[in-house]
Amino acid sequence: MHHFSLLDLSPIPEGGTAAQALGNTVSLAQTAERAGYHRFWLAEHHNMPGIASAATAVLIDHVAGQTQSIRVGAGGIMLP
């Protein structure tokens, strides 16, 4: 069996707010869970005006509290 995951940066939509971005992140996690995804990863970025995921520990708790079975954690992809 293959396990699929998603990585989300919680991007702030153009003309939108951080609150909207966080709501979109929760919605994406819930959709991924319904679709059978195994893990939902949140990436942490600081000092980027278009990214709302600066405090992944808080965001992980928020997302995990609104999902049932998907595993939620911090992760990222580091490119040279």
PDB file with one MODEL, atoms N, CA, C and O in Angstrom:
MODEL        1
ATOM      1  N   MET A   1       0.841  -1.177   0.000  1.00  0.00           N
ATOM      2  CA  MET A   1       0.000   0.000   0.000  1.00  0.00           C
ATOM      3  C   MET A   1       0.886   1.241   0.000  1.00  0.00           C
ATOM      4  O   MET A   1       1.868   1.313   0.739  1.00  0.00           O
ATOM      5  N   HIS A   2       0.534   2.211  -0.831  1.00  0.00           N
ATOM      6  CA  HIS A   2       1.280   3.461  -0.896  1.00  0.00           C
ATOM      7  C   HIS A   2       0.614   4.493   0.000  1.00  0.00           C
ATOM      8  O   HIS A   2      -0.613   4.571   0.071  1.00  0.00           O
ATOM      9  N   HIS A   3       1.423   5.272   0.672  1.00  0.00           N
ATOM     10  CA  HIS A   3       0.919   6.369   1.494  1.00  0.00           C
ATOM     11  C   HIS A   3       1.271   7.681   0.795  1.00  0.00           C
ATOM     12  O   HIS A   3       2.425   7.912   0.437  1.00  0.00           O
ATOM     13  N   PHE A   4       0.282   8.520   0.607  1.00  0.00           N
ATOM     14  CA  PHE A   4       0.508   9.801  -0.040  1.00  0.00           C
ATOM     15  C   PHE A   4       0.424  10.922   0.980  1.00  0.00           C
ATOM     16  O   PHE A   4      -0.319  10.844   1.958  1.00  0.00           O
ATOM     17  N   SER A   5       1.206  11.970   0.729  1.00  0.00           N
ATOM     18  CA  SER A   5       1.274  13.121   1.629  1.00  0.00           C
ATOM     19  C   SER A   5       1.128  14.402   0.828  1.00  0.00           C
ATOM     20  O   SER A   5       1.319  14.420  -0.388  1.00  0.00           O
ATOM     21  N   LEU A   6       0.784  15.477   1.533  1.00  0.00           N
ATOM     22  CA  LEU A   6       0.762  16.821   0.959  1.00  0.00           C
ATOM     23  C   LEU A   6       1.662  17.716   1.797  1.00  0.00           C
ATOM     24  O   LEU A   6       1.782  17.534   3.008  1.00  0.00           O
ATOM     25  N   LEU A   7       2.292  18.684   1.141  1.00  0.00           N
ATOM     26  CA  LEU A   7       3.086  19.708   1.815  1.00  0.00           C
ATOM     27  C   LEU A   7       2.442  21.049   1.517  1.00  0.00           C
ATOM     28  O   LEU A   7       2.234  21.389   0.352  1.00  0.00           O
ATOM     29  N   ASP A   8       2.123  21.815   2.548  1.00  0.00           N
ATOM     30  CA  ASP A   8       1.457  23.105   2.371  1.00  0.00           C
ATOM     31  C   ASP A   8       2.283  24.206   3.016  1.00  0.00           C
ATOM     32  O   ASP A   8       2.822  24.036   4.109  1.00  0.00           O
ATOM     33  N   LEU A   9       2.375  25.339   2.323  1.00  0.00           N
ATOM     34  CA  LEU A   9       3.067  26.521   2.846  1.00  0.00           C
ATOM     35  C   LEU A   9       2.100  27.536   3.435  1.00  0.00           C
ATOM     36  O   LEU A   9       2.524  28.556   3.980  1.00  0.00           O
ATOM     37  N   SER A  10       0.828  27.271   3.331  1.00  0.00           N
ATOM     38  CA  SER A  10      -0.211  28.204   3.754  1.00  0.00           C
ATOM     39  C   SER A  10      -0.024  29.567   3.074  1.00  0.00           C
ATOM     40  O   SER A  10       0.154  30.584   3.744  1.00  0.00           O
ATOM     41  N   PRO A  11      -0.068  29.571   1.733  1.00  0.00           N
ATOM     42  CA  PRO A  11       0.121  30.837   1.014  1.00  0.00           C
ATOM     43  C   PRO A  11      -1.053  31.787   1.219  1.00  0.00           C
ATOM     44  O   PRO A  11      -2.211  31.371   1.258  1.00  0.00           O
ATOM     45  N   ILE A  12      -0.735  33.049   1.348  1.00  0.00           N
ATOM     46  CA  ILE A  12      -1.767  34.085   1.491  1.00  0.00           C
ATOM     47  C   ILE A  12      -2.225  34.469   0.084  1.00  0.00           C
ATOM     48  O   ILE A  12      -1.409  34.903  -0.729  1.00  0.00           O
ATOM     49  N   PRO A  13      -3.516  34.318  -0.215  1.00  0.00           N
ATOM     50  CA  PRO A  13      -3.999  34.654  -1.558  1.00  0.00           C
ATOM     51  C   PRO A  13      -3.820  36.146  -1.844  1.00  0.00           C
ATOM     52  O   PRO A  13      -3.881  36.974  -0.935  1.00  0.00           O
ATOM     53  N   GLU A  14      -3.602  36.475  -3.108  1.00  0.00           N
ATOM     54  CA  GLU A  14      -3.462  37.879  -3.488  1.00  0.00           C
ATOM     55  C   GLU A  14      -4.705  38.648  -3.050  1.00  0.00           C
ATOM     56  O   GLU A  14      -5.830  38.272  -3.381  1.00  0.00           O
ATOM     57  N   GLY A  15      -4.490  39.717  -2.310  1.00  0.00           N
ATOM     58  CA  GLY A  15      -5.596  40.504  -1.784  1.00  0.00           C
ATOM     59  C   GLY A  15      -6.244  39.892  -0.559  1.00  0.00           C
ATOM     60  O   GLY A  15      -7.213  40.439  -0.032  1.00  0.00           O
ATOM     61  N   GLY A  16      -5.723  38.766  -0.098  1.00  0.00           N
ATOM     62  CA  GLY A  16      -6.297  38.058   1.047  1.00  0.00           C
ATOM     63  C   GLY A  16      -5.541  38.338   2.331  1.00  0.00           C
ATOM     64  O   GLY A  16      -4.652  39.187   2.382  1.00  0.00           O
ATOM     65  N   THR A  17      -5.915  37.610   3.357  1.00  0.00           N
ATOM     66  CA  THR A  17      -5.317  37.787   4.681  1.00  0.00           C
ATOM     67  C   THR A  17      -4.698  36.476   5.160  1.00  0.00           C
ATOM     68  O   THR A  17      -4.939  35.410   4.594  1.00  0.00           O
ATOM     69  N   ALA A  18      -3.898  36.585   6.215  1.00  0.00           N
ATOM     70  CA  ALA A  18      -3.317  35.386   6.826  1.00  0.00           C
ATOM     71  C   ALA A  18      -4.423  34.478   7.362  1.00  0.00           C
ATOM     72  O   ALA A  18      -4.313  33.254   7.290  1.00  0.00           O
ATOM     73  N   ALA A  19      -5.482  35.072   7.895  1.00  0.00           N
ATOM     74  CA  ALA A  19      -6.600  34.270   8.408  1.00  0.00           C
ATOM     75  C   ALA A  19      -7.235  33.444   7.290  1.00  0.00           C
ATOM     76  O   ALA A  19      -7.591  32.284   7.498  1.00  0.00           O
ATOM     77  N   GLN A  20      -7.377  34.035   6.116  1.00  0.00           N
ATOM     78  CA  GLN A  20      -7.919  33.287   4.977  1.00  0.00           C
ATOM     79  C   GLN A  20      -6.973  32.159   4.583  1.00  0.00           C
ATOM     80  O   GLN A  20      -7.416  31.054   4.268  1.00  0.00           O
ATOM     81  N   ALA A  21      -5.675  32.435   4.600  1.00  0.00           N
ATOM     82  CA  ALA A  21      -4.684  31.414   4.256  1.00  0.00           C
ATOM     83  C   ALA A  21      -4.762  30.241   5.222  1.00  0.00           C
ATOM     84  O   ALA A  21      -4.702  29.086   4.801  1.00  0.00           O
ATOM     85  N   LEU A  22      -4.895  30.525   6.504  1.00  0.00           N
ATOM     86  CA  LEU A  22      -4.979  29.456   7.498  1.00  0.00           C
ATOM     87  C   LEU A  22      -6.273  28.662   7.332  1.00  0.00           C
ATOM     88  O   LEU A  22      -6.282  27.442   7.501  1.00  0.00           O
ATOM     89  N   GLY A  23      -7.352  29.345   7.005  1.00  0.00           N
ATOM     90  CA  GLY A  23      -8.610  28.650   6.719  1.00  0.00           C
ATOM     91  C   GLY A  23      -8.482  27.748   5.503  1.00  0.00           C
ATOM     92  O   GLY A  23      -9.014  26.638   5.485  1.00  0.00           O
ATOM     93  N   ASN A  24      -7.772  28.230   4.484  1.00  0.00           N
ATOM     94  CA  ASN A  24      -7.540  27.417   3.289  1.00  0.00           C
ATOM     95  C   ASN A  24      -6.697  26.189   3.618  1.00  0.00           C
ATOM     96  O   ASN A  24      -6.924  25.110   3.071  1.00  0.00           O
ATOM     97  N   THR A  25      -5.729  26.356   4.510  1.00  0.00           N
ATOM     98  CA  THR A  25      -4.881  25.239   4.919  1.00  0.00           C
ATOM     99  C   THR A  25      -5.706  24.166   5.619  1.00  0.00           C
ATOM    100  O   THR A  25      -5.545  22.978   5.341  1.00  0.00           O
ATOM    101  N   VAL A  26      -6.580  24.577   6.519  1.00  0.00           N
ATOM    102  CA  VAL A  26      -7.449  23.612   7.208  1.00  0.00           C
ATOM    103  C   VAL A  26      -8.344  22.904   6.196  1.00  0.00           C
ATOM    104  O   VAL A  26      -8.516  21.687   6.259  1.00  0.00           O
ATOM    105  N   SER A  27      -8.904  23.656   5.276  1.00  0.00           N
ATOM    106  CA  SER A  27      -9.777  23.069   4.254  1.00  0.00           C
ATOM    107  C   SER A  27      -9.012  22.065   3.391  1.00  0.00           C
ATOM    108  O   SER A  27      -9.533  20.998   3.065  1.00  0.00           O
ATOM    109  N   LEU A  28      -7.781  22.409   3.024  1.00  0.00           N
ATOM    110  CA  LEU A  28      -6.960  21.496   2.229  1.00  0.00           C
ATOM    111  C   LEU A  28      -6.662  20.219   3.006  1.00  0.00           C
ATOM    112  O   LEU A  28      -6.728  19.124   2.449  1.00  0.00           O
ATOM    113  N   ALA A  29      -6.336  20.352   4.279  1.00  0.00           N
ATOM    114  CA  ALA A  29      -6.057  19.167   5.111  1.00  0.00           C
ATOM    115  C   ALA A  29      -7.293  18.279   5.224  1.00  0.00           C
ATOM    116  O   ALA A  29      -7.187  17.055   5.146  1.00  0.00           O
ATOM    117  N   GLN A  30      -8.450  18.881   5.404  1.00  0.00           N
ATOM    118  CA  GLN A  30      -9.684  18.107   5.505  1.00  0.00           C
ATOM    119  C   GLN A  30     -10.000  17.399   4.185  1.00  0.00           C
ATOM    120  O   GLN A  30     -10.447  16.252   4.183  1.00  0.00           O
ATOM    121  N   THR A  31      -9.767  18.082   3.072  1.00  0.00           N
ATOM    122  CA  THR A  31      -9.982  17.473   1.758  1.00  0.00           C
ATOM    123  C   THR A  31      -9.006  16.324   1.536  1.00  0.00           C
ATOM    124  O   THR A  31      -9.389  15.268   1.032  1.00  0.00           O
ATOM    125  N   ALA A  32      -7.749  16.530   1.912  1.00  0.00           N
ATOM    126  CA  ALA A  32      -6.742  15.469   1.782  1.00  0.00           C
ATOM    127  C   ALA A  32      -7.122  14.257   2.624  1.00  0.00           C
ATOM    128  O   ALA A  32      -6.963  13.115   2.191  1.00  0.00           O
ATOM    129  N   GLU A  33      -7.618  14.510   3.810  1.00  0.00           N
ATOM    130  CA  GLU A  33      -8.038  13.417   4.693  1.00  0.00           C
ATOM    131  C   GLU A  33      -9.176  12.616   4.060  1.00  0.00           C
ATOM    132  O   GLU A  33      -9.143  11.386   4.053  1.00  0.00           O
ATOM    133  N   ARG A  34     -10.175  13.311   3.533  1.00  0.00           N
ATOM    134  CA  ARG A  34     -11.302  12.627   2.883  1.00  0.00           C
ATOM    135  C   ARG A  34     -10.847  11.835   1.659  1.00  0.00           C
ATOM    136  O   ARG A  34     -11.429  10.802   1.328  1.00  0.00           O
ATOM    137  N   ALA A  35      -9.804  12.326   0.991  1.00  0.00           N
ATOM    138  CA  ALA A  35      -9.287  11.656  -0.208  1.00  0.00           C
ATOM    139  C   ALA A  35      -8.369  10.481   0.124  1.00  0.00           C
ATOM    140  O   ALA A  35      -7.920   9.769  -0.774  1.00  0.00           O
ATOM    141  N   GLY A  36      -8.092  10.278   1.411  1.00  0.00           N
ATOM    142  CA  GLY A  36      -7.290   9.129   1.810  1.00  0.00           C
ATOM    143  C   GLY A  36      -5.806   9.391   1.974  1.00  0.00           C
ATOM    144  O   GLY A  36      -5.026   8.450   2.122  1.00  0.00           O
ATOM    145  N   TYR A  37      -5.402  10.654   1.951  1.00  0.00           N
ATOM    146  CA  TYR A  37      -3.986  10.962   2.174  1.00  0.00           C
ATOM    147  C   TYR A  37      -3.591  10.562   3.588  1.00  0.00           C
ATOM    148  O   TYR A  37      -4.406  10.598   4.510  1.00  0.00           O
ATOM    149  N   HIS A  38      -2.334  10.181   3.744  1.00  0.00           N
ATOM    150  CA  HIS A  38      -1.837   9.673   5.025  1.00  0.00           C
ATOM    151  C   HIS A  38      -1.252  10.782   5.907  1.00  0.00           C
ATOM    152  O   HIS A  38      -1.438  10.779   7.124  1.00  0.00           O
ATOM    153  N   ARG A  39      -0.544  11.730   5.279  1.00  0.00           N
ATOM    154  CA  ARG A  39       0.114  12.789   6.050  1.00  0.00           C
ATOM    155  C   ARG A  39      -0.120  14.150   5.409  1.00  0.00           C
ATOM    156  O   ARG A  39      -0.281  14.275   4.195  1.00  0.00           O
ATOM    157  N   PHE A  40      -0.134  15.169   6.272  1.00  0.00           N
ATOM    158  CA  PHE A  40      -0.247  16.560   5.839  1.00  0.00           C
ATOM    159  C   PHE A  40       0.899  17.317   6.497  1.00  0.00           C
ATOM    160  O   PHE A  40       0.932  17.482   7.716  1.00  0.00           O
ATOM    161  N   TRP A  41       1.832  17.772   5.677  1.00  0.00           N
ATOM    162  CA  TRP A  41       3.017  18.462   6.182  1.00  0.00           C
ATOM    163  C   TRP A  41       2.848  19.967   6.042  1.00  0.00           C
ATOM    164  O   TRP A  41       2.284  20.452   5.061  1.00  0.00           O
ATOM    165  N   LEU A  42       3.341  20.697   7.028  1.00  0.00           N
ATOM    166  CA  LEU A  42       3.329  22.159   7.001  1.00  0.00           C
ATOM    167  C   LEU A  42       4.767  22.650   7.025  1.00  0.00           C
ATOM    168  O   LEU A  42       5.566  22.221   7.857  1.00  0.00           O
ATOM    169  N   ALA A  43       5.090  23.553   6.104  1.00  0.00           N
ATOM    170  CA  ALA A  43       6.436  24.107   6.031  1.00  0.00           C
ATOM    171  C   ALA A  43       6.485  25.436   6.780  1.00  0.00           C
ATOM    172  O   ALA A  43       5.506  26.182   6.812  1.00  0.00           O
ATOM    173  N   GLU A  44       7.627  25.717   7.373  1.00  0.00           N
ATOM    174  CA  GLU A  44       7.805  26.942   8.158  1.00  0.00           C
ATOM    175  C   GLU A  44       8.686  27.921   7.389  1.00  0.00           C
ATOM    176  O   GLU A  44       9.799  27.585   6.985  1.00  0.00           O
ATOM    177  N   HIS A  45       8.179  29.129   7.195  1.00  0.00           N
ATOM    178  CA  HIS A  45       8.950  30.192   6.541  1.00  0.00           C
ATOM    179  C   HIS A  45       8.732  31.484   7.313  1.00  0.00           C
ATOM    180  O   HIS A  45       7.617  31.790   7.735  1.00  0.00           O
ATOM    181  N   HIS A  46       9.808  32.236   7.490  1.00  0.00           N
ATOM    182  CA  HIS A  46       9.739  33.499   8.229  1.00  0.00           C
ATOM    183  C   HIS A  46      10.016  34.675   7.300  1.00  0.00           C
ATOM    184  O   HIS A  46      10.712  34.543   6.293  1.00  0.00           O
ATOM    185  N   ASN A  47       9.457  35.824   7.659  1.00  0.00           N
ATOM    186  CA  ASN A  47       9.694  37.084   6.946  1.00  0.00           C
ATOM    187  C   ASN A  47       9.333  37.010   5.468  1.00  0.00           C
ATOM    188  O   ASN A  47      10.003  37.614   4.631  1.00  0.00           O
ATOM    189  N   MET A  48       8.293  36.282   5.150  1.00  0.00           N
ATOM    190  CA  MET A  48       7.791  36.212   3.778  1.00  0.00           C
ATOM    191  C   MET A  48       6.344  36.695   3.794  1.00  0.00           C
ATOM    192  O   MET A  48       5.474  36.019   4.342  1.00  0.00           O
ATOM    193  N   PRO A  49       6.081  37.846   3.203  1.00  0.00           N
ATOM    194  CA  PRO A  49       4.738  38.422   3.291  1.00  0.00           C
ATOM    195  C   PRO A  49       3.636  37.564   2.674  1.00  0.00           C
ATOM    196  O   PRO A  49       2.469  37.745   3.019  1.00  0.00           O
ATOM    197  N   GLY A  50       3.962  36.649   1.786  1.00  0.00           N
ATOM    198  CA  GLY A  50       2.939  35.837   1.144  1.00  0.00           C
ATOM    199  C   GLY A  50       2.732  34.467   1.764  1.00  0.00           C
ATOM    200  O   GLY A  50       1.981  33.652   1.228  1.00  0.00           O
ATOM    201  N   ILE A  51       3.392  34.200   2.894  1.00  0.00           N
ATOM    202  CA  ILE A  51       3.309  32.892   3.543  1.00  0.00           C
ATOM    203  C   ILE A  51       2.818  33.068   4.978  1.00  0.00           C
ATOM    204  O   ILE A  51       3.353  33.896   5.716  1.00  0.00           O
ATOM    205  N   ALA A  52       1.807  32.297   5.380  1.00  0.00           N
ATOM    206  CA  ALA A  52       1.229  32.433   6.723  1.00  0.00           C
ATOM    207  C   ALA A  52       1.742  31.389   7.708  1.00  0.00           C
ATOM    208  O   ALA A  52       1.364  31.417   8.879  1.00  0.00           O
ATOM    209  N   SER A  53       2.590  30.473   7.263  1.00  0.00           N
ATOM    210  CA  SER A  53       3.005  29.373   8.150  1.00  0.00           C
ATOM    211  C   SER A  53       4.347  29.653   8.828  1.00  0.00           C
ATOM    212  O   SER A  53       5.312  28.917   8.619  1.00  0.00           O
ATOM    213  N   ALA A  54       4.410  30.699   9.629  1.00  0.00           N
ATOM    214  CA  ALA A  54       5.650  31.037  10.331  1.00  0.00           C
ATOM    215  C   ALA A  54       5.783  30.294  11.658  1.00  0.00           C
ATOM    216  O   ALA A  54       6.893  30.153  12.172  1.00  0.00           O
ATOM    217  N   ALA A  55       4.692  29.825  12.212  1.00  0.00           N
ATOM    218  CA  ALA A  55       4.726  29.125  13.510  1.00  0.00           C
ATOM    219  C   ALA A  55       4.074  27.756  13.339  1.00  0.00           C
ATOM    220  O   ALA A  55       2.902  27.572  13.668  1.00  0.00           O
ATOM    221  N   THR A  56       4.840  26.802  12.825  1.00  0.00           N
ATOM    222  CA  THR A  56       4.248  25.505  12.499  1.00  0.00           C
ATOM    223  C   THR A  56       3.723  24.761  13.719  1.00  0.00           C
ATOM    224  O   THR A  56       2.743  24.025  13.608  1.00  0.00           O
ATOM    225  N   ALA A  57       4.344  24.932  14.874  1.00  0.00           N
ATOM    226  CA  ALA A  57       3.858  24.225  16.071  1.00  0.00           C
ATOM    227  C   ALA A  57       2.414  24.614  16.375  1.00  0.00           C
ATOM    228  O   ALA A  57       1.599  23.763  16.732  1.00  0.00           O
ATOM    229  N   VAL A  58       2.104  25.889  16.235  1.00  0.00           N
ATOM    230  CA  VAL A  58       0.743  26.373  16.485  1.00  0.00           C
ATOM    231  C   VAL A  58      -0.190  25.912  15.366  1.00  0.00           C
ATOM    232  O   VAL A  58      -1.315  25.482  15.623  1.00  0.00           O
ATOM    233  N   LEU A  59       0.283  26.003  14.137  1.00  0.00           N
ATOM    234  CA  LEU A  59      -0.549  25.629  12.993  1.00  0.00           C
ATOM    235  C   LEU A  59      -0.832  24.125  12.967  1.00  0.00           C
ATOM    236  O   LEU A  59      -1.935  23.708  12.611  1.00  0.00           O
ATOM    237  N   ILE A  60       0.151  23.316  13.338  1.00  0.00           N
ATOM    238  CA  ILE A  60      -0.058  21.863  13.407  1.00  0.00           C
ATOM    239  C   ILE A  60      -1.185  21.542  14.381  1.00  0.00           C
ATOM    240  O   ILE A  60      -2.067  20.739  14.073  1.00  0.00           O
ATOM    241  N   ASP A  61      -1.157  22.161  15.544  1.00  0.00           N
ATOM    242  CA  ASP A  61      -2.207  21.936  16.541  1.00  0.00           C
ATOM    243  C   ASP A  61      -3.570  22.358  15.996  1.00  0.00           C
ATOM    244  O   ASP A  61      -4.569  21.666  16.193  1.00  0.00           O
ATOM    245  N   HIS A  62      -3.599  23.490  15.316  1.00  0.00           N
ATOM    246  CA  HIS A  62      -4.848  24.006  14.751  1.00  0.00           C
ATOM    247  C   HIS A  62      -5.415  23.035  13.707  1.00  0.00           C
ATOM    248  O   HIS A  62      -6.603  22.715  13.737  1.00  0.00           O
ATOM    249  N   VAL A  63      -4.568  22.570  12.791  1.00  0.00           N
ATOM    250  CA  VAL A  63      -5.016  21.654  11.736  1.00  0.00           C
ATOM    251  C   VAL A  63      -5.405  20.296  12.328  1.00  0.00           C
ATOM    252  O   VAL A  63      -6.441  19.735  11.970  1.00  0.00           O
ATOM    253  N   ALA A  64      -4.583  19.776  13.224  1.00  0.00           N
ATOM    254  CA  ALA A  64      -4.870  18.467  13.832  1.00  0.00           C
ATOM    255  C   ALA A  64      -6.181  18.492  14.611  1.00  0.00           C
ATOM    256  O   ALA A  64      -6.885  17.485  14.678  1.00  0.00           O
ATOM    257  N   GLY A  65      -6.506  19.632  15.194  1.00  0.00           N
ATOM    258  CA  GLY A  65      -7.750  19.754  15.947  1.00  0.00           C
ATOM    259  C   GLY A  65      -8.990  19.768  15.075  1.00  0.00           C
ATOM    260  O   GLY A  65     -10.105  19.604  15.572  1.00  0.00           O
ATOM    261  N   GLN A  66      -8.802  19.966  13.762  1.00  0.00           N
ATOM    262  CA  GLN A  66      -9.944  20.026  12.856  1.00  0.00           C
ATOM    263  C   GLN A  66      -9.949  18.888  11.839  1.00  0.00           C
ATOM    264  O   GLN A  66     -10.686  18.922  10.854  1.00  0.00           O
ATOM    265  N   THR A  67      -9.117  17.881  12.094  1.00  0.00           N
ATOM    266  CA  THR A  67      -9.100  16.671  11.276  1.00  0.00           C
ATOM    267  C   THR A  67      -9.211  15.471  12.210  1.00  0.00           C
ATOM    268  O   THR A  67      -9.071  15.610  13.425  1.00  0.00           O
ATOM    269  N   GLN A  68      -9.463  14.296  11.642  1.00  0.00           N
ATOM    270  CA  GLN A  68      -9.694  13.110  12.466  1.00  0.00           C
ATOM    271  C   GLN A  68      -8.553  12.103  12.430  1.00  0.00           C
ATOM    272  O   GLN A  68      -8.124  11.615  13.476  1.00  0.00           O
ATOM    273  N   SER A  69      -8.058  11.788  11.239  1.00  0.00           N
ATOM    274  CA  SER A  69      -7.127  10.664  11.136  1.00  0.00           C
ATOM    275  C   SER A  69      -5.830  10.964  10.407  1.00  0.00           C
ATOM    276  O   SER A  69      -4.864  10.215  10.553  1.00  0.00           O
ATOM    277  N   ILE A  70      -5.776  12.023   9.636  1.00  0.00           N
ATOM    278  CA  ILE A  70      -4.563  12.332   8.888  1.00  0.00           C
ATOM    279  C   ILE A  70      -3.461  12.753   9.861  1.00  0.00           C
ATOM    280  O   ILE A  70      -3.717  13.469  10.828  1.00  0.00           O
ATOM    281  N   ARG A  71      -2.250  12.307   9.599  1.00  0.00           N
ATOM    282  CA  ARG A  71      -1.118  12.690  10.446  1.00  0.00           C
ATOM    283  C   ARG A  71      -0.636  14.066  10.013  1.00  0.00           C
ATOM    284  O   ARG A  71      -0.464  14.318   8.820  1.00  0.00           O
ATOM    285  N   VAL A  72      -0.421  14.949  10.966  1.00  0.00           N
ATOM    286  CA  VAL A  72      -0.039  16.331  10.681  1.00  0.00           C
ATOM    287  C   VAL A  72       1.320  16.591  11.308  1.00  0.00           C
ATOM    288  O   VAL A  72       1.551  16.253  12.469  1.00  0.00           O
ATOM    289  N   GLY A  73       2.224  17.197  10.534  1.00  0.00           N
ATOM    290  CA  GLY A  73       3.551  17.479  11.066  1.00  0.00           C
ATOM    291  C   GLY A  73       4.246  18.573  10.286  1.00  0.00           C
ATOM    292  O   GLY A  73       3.709  19.091   9.306  1.00  0.00           O
ATOM    293  N   ALA A  74       5.448  18.924  10.727  1.00  0.00           N
ATOM    294  CA  ALA A  74       6.266  19.938  10.064  1.00  0.00           C
ATOM    295  C   ALA A  74       7.254  19.248   9.137  1.00  0.00           C
ATOM    296  O   ALA A  74       7.844  18.227   9.490  1.00  0.00           O
ATOM    297  N   GLY A  75       7.426  19.802   7.974  1.00  0.00           N
ATOM    298  CA  GLY A  75       8.366  19.240   7.017  1.00  0.00           C
ATOM    299  C   GLY A  75       8.696  20.260   5.953  1.00  0.00           C
ATOM    300  O   GLY A  75       8.063  21.312   5.866  1.00  0.00           O
ATOM    301  N   GLY A  76       9.675  19.950   5.157  1.00  0.00           N
ATOM    302  CA  GLY A  76      10.059  20.866   4.092  1.00  0.00           C
ATOM    303  C   GLY A  76      10.952  20.177   3.090  1.00  0.00           C
ATOM    304  O   GLY A  76      11.409  19.053   3.298  1.00  0.00           O
ATOM    305  N   ILE A  77      11.185  20.867   2.013  1.00  0.00           N
ATOM    306  CA  ILE A  77      12.078  20.387   0.967  1.00  0.00           C
ATOM    307  C   ILE A  77      13.195  21.403   0.846  1.00  0.00           C
ATOM    308  O   ILE A  77      12.943  22.575   0.565  1.00  0.00           O
ATOM    309  N   MET A  78      14.417  20.969   1.052  1.00  0.00           N
ATOM    310  CA  MET A  78      15.567  21.858   0.969  1.00  0.00           C
ATOM    311  C   MET A  78      16.275  21.613  -0.360  1.00  0.00           C
ATOM    312  O   MET A  78      16.758  20.512  -0.623  1.00  0.00           O
ATOM    313  N   LEU A  79      16.331  22.634  -1.180  1.00  0.00           N
ATOM    314  CA  LEU A  79      16.999  22.525  -2.474  1.00  0.00           C
ATOM    315  C   LEU A  79      18.293  23.327  -2.442  1.00  0.00           C
ATOM    316  O   LEU A  79      18.359  24.369  -1.790  1.00  0.00           O
ATOM    317  N   PRO A  80      19.323  22.854  -3.139  1.00  0.00           N
ATOM    318  CA  PRO A  80      20.596  23.592  -3.138  1.00  0.00           C
ATOM    319  C   PRO A  80      20.486  24.897  -3.890  1.00  0.00           C
ATOM    320  O   PRO A  80      21.463  25.639  -3.986  1.00  0.00           O
TER     321      PRO A  80
ENDMDL
END
